Amino acid sequence: MCGIAGIYNLDKKDVQESELRSIISVIRHRGPDGLGFYVKDNIGLAHCRLAIVGLTDNINQPLTNKDGSIWLICNGEIYNFEELIRELIKKGHRFKSNNDNEVVIHLYEEYGLDFVKKIDGMFAFAIWDGNKEKLILGRDRLGIKPLYYYRKNNKLIFSSEVKGILAHSEFKKEINYEFFRFYFFYNSIPAPHTPFKNTLSLPPAHLLVFDKKGLARQIKYWQPIFKVDKTITEEQAIDEFSRLLKDSVRHYLPKEVDFGIAMSGGIDSNVLLALATELSKKPIKTFSCSFIDDTEDKKNEISIAQNLAKYFGAEHHSFSLSPKELPEKIEKIVEALDMPICSFAIDYYLTEKINEKVKILFTGDGVEELLGKYWNHRLAQSMAHILEYCSLRKNIKETQNQLLKQYCQIIPQRAFQFSSVYNFLEKDRKDIFRKTKMALFGKESISSFIFKNYFNKNTDEFLNKILEADLSHFLPDHSLNVIDKLSMANSIEIRVPYLDYKLVEYLAEVPVRFKMRAGATKYLLRRSAEHILPQGMAFGKHTGVTGPPLRRWLTFHLEDYVKSVLAPSRLKKNELINPYFVKKIISKHYQLKKYPQYFKSDNIETMFNDQTIKLWKLILFQIWWEKYLL
């Protein structure tokens, strides 16, 4: 795993190595083991390496072909590189190393732009073809590895993280106000947009090709087709799902460095542990994170993880985060994320603690978006039942669109499993934001934006429409974005076996009744798990630990911190937020101290006072503003 950066001057002005150093130095945490540059005329490439594969080769990127006409920088892992090397050797190619990224150059030489379809892995890369004076940027199918680019006038700058682009002396901070409202009402800014104008993220499964005239061509090279094969039986689905997941874990296991598994107590990580134990030739290390002053049920989840690690003979490590540590972590989290994203501390804290123990960490991310778990998936399932009831009507498509519009109106209000009484609503915009900035937000509602941009018209099953939208948007925009940046801030590579593209393609064909069924979420995973987990665990009611108990921490442990970050004197520096509205939120929230019983279960009399999520969003946004805009 690595960090990449580059500059392409379309006006033919020479690139200076010092420009590249300014970019790569601020993302060096992504690759502390090696550093390399390629500069020639108006093109410059930079790479910092986290050594995972080919440790004995001592080979740094950029890599080049035999005659030096093609240059590559790549961030990621190519899991099928060994079989690709064998294929290319038969075609006459010769390799300098056992580095998995070298195969990319040879594939490009052999197949042109179609080479990317042959790669199985997670990656973001840049290829400079000197003979054709062509720059090619590419990103993996699911958006596991990030890539951002800035283009203004005749200059193109790209980097693994936005902060790299910001570090260039010619970057102009022009704030993209319009999309900040998505953070407050939907938790993150929708890709390809970022907080800054002229700065975009390359979408997953896309190539971006710049020719010598500066003309850009974007190519989408992969799209899972959500078309249900109704002939698939339940037993066939279980068998094929189990086979594909097992193959994914086998391919993802590293050969040269130690790895671990993040254990939450939920079924996703439990299954990964069972499969890794069966397939790995190395001892398994497992890691879990608990929180001081957490509820008893969450403490039980951690004990489940510990007991299962013992059952499978893994070396388990458990860490505990206290509320006193959270302020320091928030500062580091915000800096790592580059942009406003409403997230919790667990990914950063866990990877910080394991930094000297392993280089790779397996997580269960992605399975919810494939098989269904969250409240919005249950909502979609209920709406699908309504559609079934209306199936004899001639205007079924119209009914589906009406339900989809209703779904889009509900989803921004229900962030993080909380109902609208906890979250900011779009109708609050006149209170949250300063009046002088209101005109910058545009008139289109977030629900309308989601309806127009997130759904595939060719996908018929209602639940599949929602799962596909989550897979294409929420997952790369939010979840994968967070885990990549927070883990790489600590030089740890995250691997997500549930997001192997062959597994994704198969699940797009599986009937939805095998995804969520009779109240059981992730049904197919649970049926598969019955064969590999201890009896009774597959369908146990274990949700896993996903974050700290913010409600109690902000209320009873961090009141002074909250009031310090959101003090009027600090908010005055923020051009966007209305400090008087924030003062009302703080006052309302801390009335909760009168109701200690509320912290054991939701109480209708006090839930309208609960401003936890609003305060958390405001804290993260204020710190981001101070770090990146002041």
Secondary structure in CASP SS format (residue, H / E / C, confidence):
PFRMAT SS
TARGET T0000
AUTHOR 0000-0000-0000
METHOD secondary structure of the structure
MODEL  1
M C 1.00
C E 1.00
G E 1.00
I E 1.00
A E 1.00
G E 1.00
I E 1.00
Y E 1.00
N E 1.00
L C 1.00
D C 1.00
K C 1.00
K C 1.00
D C 1.00
V C 1.00
Q C 1.00
E H 1.00
S H 1.00
E H 1.00
L H 1.00
R H 1.00
S H 1.00
I H 1.00
I H 1.00
S H 1.00
V H 1.00
I H 1.00
R H 1.00
H H 1.00
R H 1.00
G C 1.00
P C 1.00
D C 1.00
G E 1.00
L E 1.00
G E 1.00
F E 1.00
Y E 1.00
V E 1.00
K E 1.00
D C 1.00
N C 1.00
I E 1.00
G E 1.00
L E 1.00
A E 1.00
H E 1.00
C E 1.00
R E 1.00
L C 1.00
A C 1.00
I C 1.00
V C 1.00
G C 1.00
L H 1.00
T H 1.00
D H 1.00
N C 1.00
I C 1.00
N C 1.00
Q C 1.00
P C 1.00
L E 1.00
T E 1.00
N C 1.00
K C 1.00
D C 1.00
G C 1.00
S C 1.00
I E 1.00
W E 1.00
L E 1.00
I E 1.00
C E 1.00
N E 1.00
G E 1.00
E E 1.00
I E 1.00
Y C 1.00
N C 1.00
F H 1.00
E H 1.00
E H 1.00
L H 1.00
I H 1.00
R H 1.00
E H 1.00
L H 1.00
I H 1.00
K H 1.00
K C 1.00
G C 1.00
H C 1.00
R C 1.00
F C 1.00
K C 1.00
S C 1.00
N C 1.00
N C 1.00
D C 1.00
N C 1.00
E H 1.00
V H 1.00
V H 1.00
I H 1.00
H H 1.00
L H 1.00
Y H 1.00
E H 1.00
E H 1.00
Y H 1.00
G H 1.00
L H 1.00
D H 1.00
F H 1.00
V H 1.00
K H 1.00
K H 1.00
I C 1.00
D C 1.00
G E 1.00
M E 1.00
F E 1.00
A E 1.00
F E 1.00
A E 1.00
I E 1.00
W E 1.00
D E 1.00
G C 1.00
N C 1.00
K C 1.00
E C 1.00
K E 1.00
L E 1.00
I E 1.00
L E 1.00
G E 1.00
R E 1.00
D C 1.00
R C 1.00
L C 1.00
G C 1.00
I C 1.00
K C 1.00
P C 1.00
L C 1.00
Y E 1.00
Y E 1.00
Y E 1.00
R E 1.00
K E 1.00
N C 1.00
N C 1.00
K E 1.00
L E 1.00
I E 1.00
F E 1.00
S E 1.00
S C 1.00
E C 1.00
V H 1.00
K H 1.00
G H 1.00
I H 1.00
L H 1.00
A C 1.00
H C 1.00
S C 1.00
E C 1.00
F C 1.00
K C 1.00
K C 1.00
E C 1.00
I E 1.00
N C 1.00
Y H 1.00
E H 1.00
F H 1.00
F H 1.00
R H 1.00
F H 1.00
Y H 1.00
F H 1.00
F H 1.00
Y H 1.00
N C 1.00
S E 1.00
I C 1.00
P C 1.00
A C 1.00
P C 1.00
H C 1.00
T C 1.00
P C 1.00
F E 1.00
K C 1.00
N C 1.00
T E 1.00
L E 1.00
S E 1.00
L C 1.00
P C 1.00
P C 1.00
A C 1.00
H E 1.00
L E 1.00
L E 1.00
V E 1.00
F E 1.00
D C 1.00
K C 1.00
K C 1.00
G C 1.00
L C 1.00
A E 1.00
R E 1.00
Q E 1.00
I E 1.00
K E 1.00
Y C 1.00
W C 1.00
Q C 1.00
P C 1.00
I C 1.00
F C 1.00
K C 1.00
V C 1.00
D C 1.00
K C 1.00
T C 1.00
I C 1.00
T C 1.00
E H 1.00
E H 1.00
Q H 1.00
A H 1.00
I H 1.00
D H 1.00
E H 1.00
F H 1.00
S H 1.00
R H 1.00
L H 1.00
L H 1.00
K H 1.00
D H 1.00
S H 1.00
V H 1.00
R H 1.00
H H 1.00
Y H 1.00
L C 1.00
P C 1.00
K C 1.00
E C 1.00
V C 1.00
D C 1.00
F E 1.00
G E 1.00
I E 1.00
A E 1.00
M C 1.00
S C 1.00
G C 1.00
G C 1.00
I H 1.00
D H 1.00
S H 1.00
N H 1.00
V H 1.00
L H 1.00
L H 1.00
A H 1.00
L H 1.00
A H 1.00
T H 1.00
E H 1.00
L H 1.00
S C 1.00
K C 1.00
K C 1.00
P C 1.00
I C 1.00
K E 1.00
T E 1.00
F E 1.00
S E 1.00
C E 1.00
S E 1.00
F E 1.00
I C 1.00
D C 1.00
D C 1.00
T C 1.00
E H 1.00
D H 1.00
K H 1.00
K H 1.00
N H 1.00
E H 1.00
I H 1.00
S H 1.00
I H 1.00
A H 1.00
Q H 1.00
N H 1.00
L H 1.00
A H 1.00
K H 1.00
Y H 1.00
F C 1.00
G C 1.00
A C 1.00
E E 1.00
H E 1.00
H E 1.00
S E 1.00
F E 1.00
S E 1.00
L E 1.00
S C 1.00
P H 1.00
K H 1.00
E H 1.00
L H 1.00
P H 1.00
E H 1.00
K H 1.00
I H 1.00
E H 1.00
K H 1.00
I H 1.00
V H 1.00
E H 1.00
A H 1.00
L H 1.00
D C 1.00
M C 1.00
P C 1.00
I E 1.00
C C 1.00
S C 1.00
F C 1.00
A C 1.00
I H 1.00
D H 1.00
Y H 1.00
Y H 1.00
L H 1.00
T H 1.00
E H 1.00
K H 1.00
I C 1.00
N C 1.00
E C 1.00
K C 1.00
V C 1.00
K C 1.00
I E 1.00
L E 1.00
F E 1.00
T C 1.00
G C 1.00
D C 1.00
G C 1.00
V H 1.00
E H 1.00
E H 1.00
L H 1.00
L H 1.00
G C 1.00
K C 1.00
Y C 1.00
W H 1.00
N H 1.00
H H 1.00
R H 1.00
L H 1.00
A H 1.00
Q H 1.00
S H 1.00
M H 1.00
A H 1.00
H H 1.00
I H 1.00
L H 1.00
E H 1.00
Y H 1.00
C C 1.00
S C 1.00
L C 1.00
R C 1.00
K C 1.00
N C 1.00
I H 1.00
K H 1.00
E H 1.00
T H 1.00
Q H 1.00
N H 1.00
Q H 1.00
L H 1.00
L H 1.00
K H 1.00
Q H 1.00
Y H 1.00
C H 1.00
Q H 1.00
I H 1.00
I H 1.00
P H 1.00
Q H 1.00
R H 1.00
A H 1.00
F H 1.00
Q H 1.00
F C 1.00
S C 1.00
S C 1.00
V C 1.00
Y C 1.00
N C 1.00
F C 1.00
L C 1.00
E H 1.00
K H 1.00
D H 1.00
R H 1.00
K H 1.00
D H 1.00
I H 1.00
F E 1.00
R C 1.00
K H 1.00
T H 1.00
K H 1.00
M H 1.00
A H 1.00
L H 1.00
F H 1.00
G C 1.00
K C 1.00
E C 1.00
S C 1.00
I H 1.00
S H 1.00
S H 1.00
F H 1.00
I H 1.00
F H 1.00
K H 1.00
N H 1.00
Y C 1.00
F C 1.00
N C 1.00
K C 1.00
N C 1.00
T C 1.00
D C 1.00
E C 1.00
F H 1.00
L H 1.00
N H 1.00
K H 1.00
I H 1.00
L H 1.00
E H 1.00
A H 1.00
D H 1.00
L H 1.00
S H 1.00
H H 1.00
F H 1.00
L H 1.00
P H 1.00
D H 1.00
H H 1.00
S H 1.00
L H 1.00
N H 1.00
V H 1.00
I H 1.00
D H 1.00
K H 1.00
L H 1.00
S H 1.00
M H 1.00
A C 1.00
N C 1.00
S C 1.00
I C 1.00
E E 1.00
I E 1.00
R E 1.00
V C 1.00
P H 1.00
Y H 1.00
L H 1.00
D C 1.00
Y H 1.00
K H 1.00
L H 1.00
V H 1.00
E H 1.00
Y H 1.00
L H 1.00
A C 1.00
E C 1.00
V C 1.00
P C 1.00
V H 1.00
R H 1.00
F H 1.00
K C 1.00
M C 1.00
R E 1.00
A C 1.00
G C 1.00
A E 1.00
T C 1.00
K C 1.00
Y H 1.00
L H 1.00
L H 1.00
R H 1.00
R H 1.00
S H 1.00
A H 1.00
E C 1.00
H C 1.00
I C 1.00
L C 1.00
P C 1.00
Q C 1.00
G C 1.00
M C 1.00
A C 1.00
F C 1.00
G C 1.00
K C 1.00
H C 1.00
T C 1.00
G C 1.00
V C 1.00
T C 1.00
G C 1.00
P C 1.00
P C 1.00
L H 1.00
R H 1.00
R H 1.00
W H 1.00
L H 1.00
T H 1.00
F H 1.00
H H 1.00
L C 1.00
E H 1.00
D H 1.00
Y H 1.00
V H 1.00
K H 1.00
S H 1.00
V H 1.00
L C 1.00
A C 1.00
P H 1.00
S H 1.00
R H 1.00
L H 1.00
K C 1.00
K C 1.00
N C 1.00
E C 1.00
L C 1.00
I E 1.00
N C 1.00
P H 1.00
Y H 1.00
F H 1.00
V H 1.00
K H 1.00
K H 1.00
I H 1.00
I H 1.00
S H 1.00
K H 1.00
H H 1.00
Y H 1.00
Q H 1.00
L H 1.00
K H 1.00
K H 1.00
Y C 1.00
P H 1.00
Q H 1.00
Y H 1.00
F H 1.00
K C 1.00
S C 1.00
D C 1.00
N C 1.00
I C 1.00
E C 1.00
T C 1.00
M H 1.00
F H 1.00
N H 1.00
D C 1.00
Q C 1.00
T H 1.00
I H 1.00
K H 1.00
L H 1.00
W H 1.00
K H 1.00
L H 1.00
I H 1.00
L H 1.00
F H 1.00
Q H 1.00
I H 1.00
W H 1.00
W H 1.00
E H 1.00
K H 1.00
Y H 1.00
L C 1.00
L C 1.00
END
